[in-house]
């Protein structure tokens, strides 16, 4: 009898333990693929429908869901010429801006050790150089990690093709640190150099090179043994070839060494990145040791900045996304020949990583969204907020352009290539963006009619609308309003009008010179030169970029025709000054109108070039 009772009690304990285990698994995740086979089938279908058309040669994916799944898949070729297949375990990819996520982890380790404070002026840590204050306001480490430092973007000459030509991180930042163009802590603007500066501060506080620091204190404890910032022989043996498409041809891209490497140059495998996800979802405990305290992991994923409480913001370097009914922290990246995506869903104790060896399409981004929509979508029904009356609603209308850009070098002209986003006001007084209507729900806030998107706006010191804040593709973005002469159409009109005048004057003066029916007048040669130089500049400038390998040659600082083109405006300054002197002293008597028009047109053209930092070698 006693044995029967013991057997019954033991059975009840086992049953309770089984229910407890099931409950624990449910607590870990209520969504995600039910089985590895379900996830594999989804990937196979997605790849068969999209990969070939996208032109992507190879891809690796890994999904980790705590206590449930740990699975990777690979497709295509790591090396097309050699027909070498991608391996999710072994193929090394360059993960571009996903590399940035290692910077806040390193910073938080320094915070844990009492060597760093996120809200202290960074100049207190810098020794080799100092960062000038903007309107008396310094930059903090937190602002660097959430991209609100106010540092402009810059790409020219940040890379080299030879490891021996790379500068140390500190030397490069001291020599090439971009300008501060806005007040810190107010508006987000993505900055590679800001992230590199944060990494350099970790170098200073730790006394170790950042690449060595990350290896010893993050990669090895996490178990990421096939990862690193430095391309050594071990990583090179399994490194995928990066590809881009030029003139409808798939081209293998050379490996580039980036001077300010921490934000963009991590080399790793899909399997290693799954170990990083596992470490973060285990409260900072890696397979070989603790990387972060659980409090630091919470701090890493917590919101540290947002443009508006109704919009997703920034964790420490990770971006927030809420569109699937739960908080997602993620980061993507794109560099020469590679793209990558890292997604973590803390509530589901799940995450995944995607890497491709192709730059130039949205394939990896589509897969990122596809996995969320298929397996982790718990989007609630949107709540339509009541419409309120807003005065002077017309002030929200206008053209808005992404505020990430350059302001002080020749790269600023790239703003002219951005069409921007147009917001208009319809007859009912609603905002219209992308042919969708938004009604006012606050003084500076609008909701789409279906309730699924919020627009927020920011004012400048004069109370004028200056910014549009939006959830763009799951990422917080700020777009600045263009007004007056800033509008792309006005800038294009000024340039085209000046070039047209230059063409007409050139034709007139060339015809006169050929006919020689009229004796050459003083100043006509200079007038012809003044008319030809703008045309020559534009021809060389355009030819330089058309004949280049796009972003690669910009980053290498290697566009010879651009260097020649930038000399033309400097010559034009000299010839225009001489022409003006001739006009002032009265040397040009006849045909004074032609010489005067040539001078005026040259001044307009030079003014336009100066506005875009093209008058001189501002590199």
QUIMO-V514814 format. One line per field, one symbol per residue. ss: DSSP state (a for helix, b for strand, c for the rest). psi: psi as a letter, one per 40 degrees, with the letter a starting at -180 (. if undefined). burial: b if it has 24 or more other ideal C-beta (glycine too) atoms within 12 Angstrom, else e. A space follows every 10 residues. Layout:
ss: ???
psi: ???
burial: ???
This chain:
ss: caaaaaaaaa aaaaaaaaaa aaaaaaaacc cccccaaaaa aaaaaaaaaa aaaacccbbb bbbbbcccbb bbbbbbbbbc cccbbccccc cbbbcaaaaa aaaaaaaaaa aacccccccc baaacccccc cccbccbccb aaaaaccccc bcccccccbb ccaaacccaa aaaaaacccb cccccccccc caaaaaaaaa aaaaaaccca aaaaaaaaaa aacccccbcc ccaaaaacbc ccbbbbccbb bbccccbbcc aaacccbbca aaaaaaaaaa acccbbccbb cccaaaaaaa acccbccccc cccbccccbb bccccccbbb bbbbbccbbb bbbbbaaacb bbbbbbcbcc ccaaaaaaaa aaaaaccccc cccccccccc ccaaaacbbb bbccccccca aaaaaaaccc bbbbbccccc bbbccbbbbb bbccbbbbcc cccbbbbbbc ccccbbbbbb bbccbbbbbb bbcaaacaaa aaaaaaaaaa aaaaaaaaaa aaaaaccccc cccaaaaaaa aaaaaaaaaa aaaaaacccc aaaaaaccca aaaaaaaaaa aaaaaaaaaa aaaaaccccc caaaaaaaaa aaaaaaaaaa acccccccc
psi: dddddddddd dddddddddd ddddddddhe aihdiddddd dddddddddd dddeehdiii ihhhhhedig iiiiiahdhd defhiihddd hhihebeddd eddddddddd ddeeeiheei hddedhddii hiihfehiii ddddeeffee hiihdhfeii ehdeeiiidd dddddehiih eihiedhhhh hddddddddd ddddddeiid ddddddeddd ddegefiidh gidddddehi hiiihhffhh hhiihhhhdg ddeeehhiid dddddddddd effehideih diiddddddd eiheiidhde iiahagdiii heefeihhhi iiihaheiii hhhhgddefi iiihhifhhe aedddddddd ddddefhfhi hihhiihihh ifddeeiahh ihehaieeie ededdeehdi hhhihadefi ihhffiihih eidfhihide eeihhiiiia deeihdihhi hhfeihihhi hhibedhddd dddddddddd dddddddddd dddddfdhih iheddddddd dddddddddd ddddddeifb dddddefggd dddddedddd dddddddddd ddddeedhdi fddddddddd dddddddddd defegigg.
burial: eeeeeeeeee eeeeeeeeee eeeeeeebbe bbbeeeeebe ebbeebbeeb beebbbbbbb bbbbbbebbb bbbbbbbbbb eeeebbbbbb bbbbbbbbbb bbbbbbbbbb bbeebbebee bbeebbeeee beeeeeebbb bbbbbbbbbb bbbbbbbbbb eeeeebbebb ebbeebbbbb bbebbbbbbb bbbbbbbbbb bbbbbbeebb bebbbebbbb bbbbebbbbb beeebeebbb bbbbeeeeeb bbbebbbbbb bbbbbbbbbb bbbbbbbbbb bbebebeeee bbeeebbebb bbbbbbbbeb bbbbbbbbbb bbbbebbbbb bbbbbbbbbb bbbbbbbbbb bbbbbbbbbb bebbbbbbbb bbebbbeeee eeeeeeeeeb eebeebbbbb bbbbbbbbbb bbbbbbeeeb bbbbbeeeeb bbbeeebbbb beebbbbbee eebbbbbbee eeeebbbbbb bbebbbbbbb bbeeebebee beebbeebbe bbeebbebbe eeeeeeeeee eebbbbbbbb bbbbbbbbeb beebbeebbb bbbbbbbbbe bbeebbebbb bbbebbebbb ebbeeeebee beebbbbbbb bbbbbbbbbe bbbbbeebb
